[in-house]
């Protein structure tokens, strides 16, 4: 269930209440007359089944409540109510299959912002991976994968393509391009510093490295793994199962590939630099393609399901 808190101009409260009352999956409706101060108006509270939330939010935005008032949405961890149980049963489909597009757009917008924190996480992750590359240590590589924040902008790009939001697409691409460029440049300097300190050695980078040589040797499996990870990551975002994102992060070699390219560049090994860059681009492309296709499939599935449901109601 999702909890909706609205501030509505007093003369439009009845309209909003009527909308909730006719919406399948809505319950626990309450009106606090005159409680709103900024903006002024009535506070309307309602719980909505997740599978019905997108339709309700679309109707609220269609009548301009987001412009003349405010709409706040929160996840409900626990509700003990027979009315809530009945609302979820009456709502179409399953909550885990529903996509709340407004929530997805807001989440990906925030995660795809080129911020100092994003750059810091990506740079630290790339430097950790650089240590793993030189030491041929798979544990450090996995740790660096988990730290990397690059899935946020990738999800933002997928959402932008599906929703045809050019500003979000530009923001996401900017975060990816600038983020990896800065992280790789700083990691190159970091590797040169570590070499001067006697902690990195060119011989270790040029060695066979059985645990990490896959990073600069891209193949078809690299794309397949990235594609599957993109599907899993997108599903985890749209179904609010964020725990799966950790598994997605350690399935693809974006950050390790960027790290290996940076270290190899510092030692002038253009072969490894080129191979690692290809690995990076292959993974990014696989995730982006899979995420976009997954969102398109979810939107098509839910649209067909809604049409089928409405047709059955009309016949009934």
N, C-alpha and C positions, 0 to 999 in steps of 0.2 A: 504494500500500500504506500501511497504518497500523500503527504499532507500539504494542502494548498492554503495559503494565507493571503487574502486579498484586501487591499484598501480601495474602496469603490465610492465614487461620488454618491451622495445620498439619493439623488434623483434617479440613479441607475441601479440601485440595490435590488429592486424587485426584478429587474431584467436578468441580473446575474443569478439570483436565487432561482428563478424559473429555469435558467439554463442548467443549473446543478440538479434540480428536481427531475428534469426529463432525461438527464444523462445516466445511462446504464453504468453501474460500477461506482457511483458516487454515494456517499453516506456521511453520517456525523456532521450534518450541516448546522452551522451556528452563525448568528448575526449579532455583532456588537455595535449597536447604533451609536454613531457619533464618536467612536473610540479612536478614529484616525485623526492625527494632528498634522503630519507632514508626509504626504498630502492629506488634506482634510477629507473626511468622509466616514463611511461605515466600514468596519472590519468584518469580512466574511471568511469563515473557516469551513473547510470541507476536506474529507478524506476520499481519495479516489484510487481505485484499483489501477495498478501500473499499466495493464493492458488497455485501459480506457483513458489514460492520462493524456496521450498525444492528441486525441480528438477533442478532449475538453480544453486543453491549452490552445489549440488552434481556433476553437470557437471564441474563447476569451480574447485572443489577440485580434480576431476578425471584427469584433465589436469595439475594439480600441481600449480595452481595460488597461493594457500595458502603457498606454499613452496618457490616459486621464487619471490613472491610479497606479497600482502596483500589484505584481503577482510574484509570490515567493513559493518555491517548491522545496520540500524536505522529504527525505526518506524516513519511513517509519520502521524501526527495528522490530517492534512488537506491538500488536494490538489484540486485546482480549475482548472480543465483541462478536455477538451473533450477527449483527447487522453488517459488520465488516466481512465476515465469512460469506454472507449471502451476496454482498456486493461483488466480491471476487468471483463467486460462482456464476453470477449473472453477466459479468463482463466477458466479452468475446476472447477466446483463445487463452493462452497461458502467459503469465506475467514475464516469465523468463524469455519468451519469444518476442515480446513487444519492444519496440524502439521508441524511446521518448526523444524525439528529434531535437527539441529545444534544449533538453538537458545535454545531449551529445554535442550539440553545437557550442554550448557554453563551456563544457569541459574541455573540448579540443581547442577552443579559442584560447583558453588560459594556458593549456599545456604547450601550445605552439608559439608562445611569445618568446622572442629573442631577448632574454633577460640576463643579468649578471649571474644569477643562480643557475640558469640553464647552462651558460658557458662554463661555469665553475664545475658543475657535475660532469659535463661532457669532457672537459679537459682532464679532470682528475681520473675519470674512467679510462681515458686514452693513455694517460701516463701509467696507470696500473697495468693496463694491457701491455705497454711497452716493457715493463719489468717482466711480465710473463713471457713475452716473446724472447727476450734475451736469455732468460733462465730456462726456456722451454718448459714452463710450468703451467699445466692445464688448469690448476686450481686458481691461479691468479687471473688467467684468461676468463674463466667462468665468473669470478668475482667482478671483473671489469665489465662484463656483459650485464650483470645485474645492476650495476651502478648507472650505466648509461641511460640518459633520458630521451634518446632519439625517437622512441615510439610515439611520443606526444605529437611532434610536428608531422610525423607520417600519418597518424590518425587524423590530424587536422586537414592534411592534404586530401585524404580520401573523402572526408566529410564535405570539404569544399567542392570537390569534383561532382559528388552526387547531388548536393544541394545547389550547385552552380553559384557558389559564393566566391567571386574572384579575390576579394580582399583577404579572406581567410586563406585562400590558396597562396597568395603572395606572401602573407605573413609566415605560413608554414615553410614554404620554400626558402625564404630568407633565413629562418631559424636553422634549417638543415645546412644550407650552403655556407653561411657565415659561421655557424657553430662548428662544423667539421673543419673548415679552413683554419679557424683560430686554434682549435684543439690540436690539429696536426702540426701547425707552425710552432706552437708552444712545446709540443712533445718532441719535435726535432731539436729544439734548443735544450730541452731537458735531457735528451739522450746524449747530446754533445757534452753537456755538463757532467753527466754520469760517467762518460768515457774519460773526461779529463780527471775525474776523481778516482779513476781506476776501478769503477764498479761495473761499467759496460765494456765489452770487448768485441771488436769487429769479428774475431774468429767465432764467437758464439752465435752471431747473427748469420754468418756464412755457413755454419755447420748444418748438418742434415735436419736436426730438430724434429724428431719423429712425432712429438706430441703437438706441435704447432705449425708444421710446414703446410698444412691444408689452408692456412690463412692466405698465403700468396699463390695458391694453386687452385683457382676457381674452376668449377666444372658444372655440369647440369644438376648434380645433386645440391649444389649451393643454392641454385634458384628454386628447386623443389622445396627444400627446407625453409627458405625464406617465404615462399608462397604459403605453405602450410602454417607457418608461424603468423603470417599476416591474417589468415582466417581466424586462428585462435585468438589473437590479440583483439581483433575487431569484435568478435563475439563476446569477449570478456568485458569490453567497454559497453556494448549495447545492452548486455544482460546484467550489468552491475556486478559481475563476478571478477572483481579486480585482482583477486589472488592469482588468476591464471596468467597475468601479465609478467610475473616473475619467470614462469616457464617460457614465455615467449622471448623475454630478454636474453635468456641463456641458450636460446636455440639458434640465434643468428649471429654472424660474425661481422657486424658493422663496425663496432668500436675496435675489436682486435685488428681488423683489416686496416683501419685508419692508423692504428698504432704502429703496425708493421711497416706501412708505407712511410711513416714519419721517421722511424728508426733507420730503415734502409736508405732513405734519402740522405740522412745525416752522414752515412758511410759511403754515399755515392753509388749504391747498388740500384741502378735504374731498373733492372729486371724484376727484383722483388717489389720495388715501388710500383711498377706498372701492374704486376699481378695482384698486389694487394688493393690497388685502386679499382681494378676490375671487380675484385671480390666485393668491395664496398658498394660499388654502383649496382652490381648484380643483386645484392641483398636488399638495397633500398628499393630497386625497381620491383622485385618480387613481392615485398611487403606492401608497397603502394598499390600494385595491381590487385593483389588478393584482397586487401582491405576495401578497395573501391567496388570490386565485384561482389563481395560479401554484403556490403551495404545496399547495393542495387538489388540483390536477391532478396534481402530482408524486406526492403520497401515493396518490391513486387509481390512477395508472398503475403504481406499484411494487407496490401491493397486488394488482392484477389480474395483474401479471406473476408475482408470487410464487405466487399460487393456480394459475396455469397451469403453472408449473414443478413445483409439488408434485403436481399431477394427473398430469403426464407421468411423474414418478418413481414414483408409485403404480402406474400402468399398466405401467411397465417392470419 
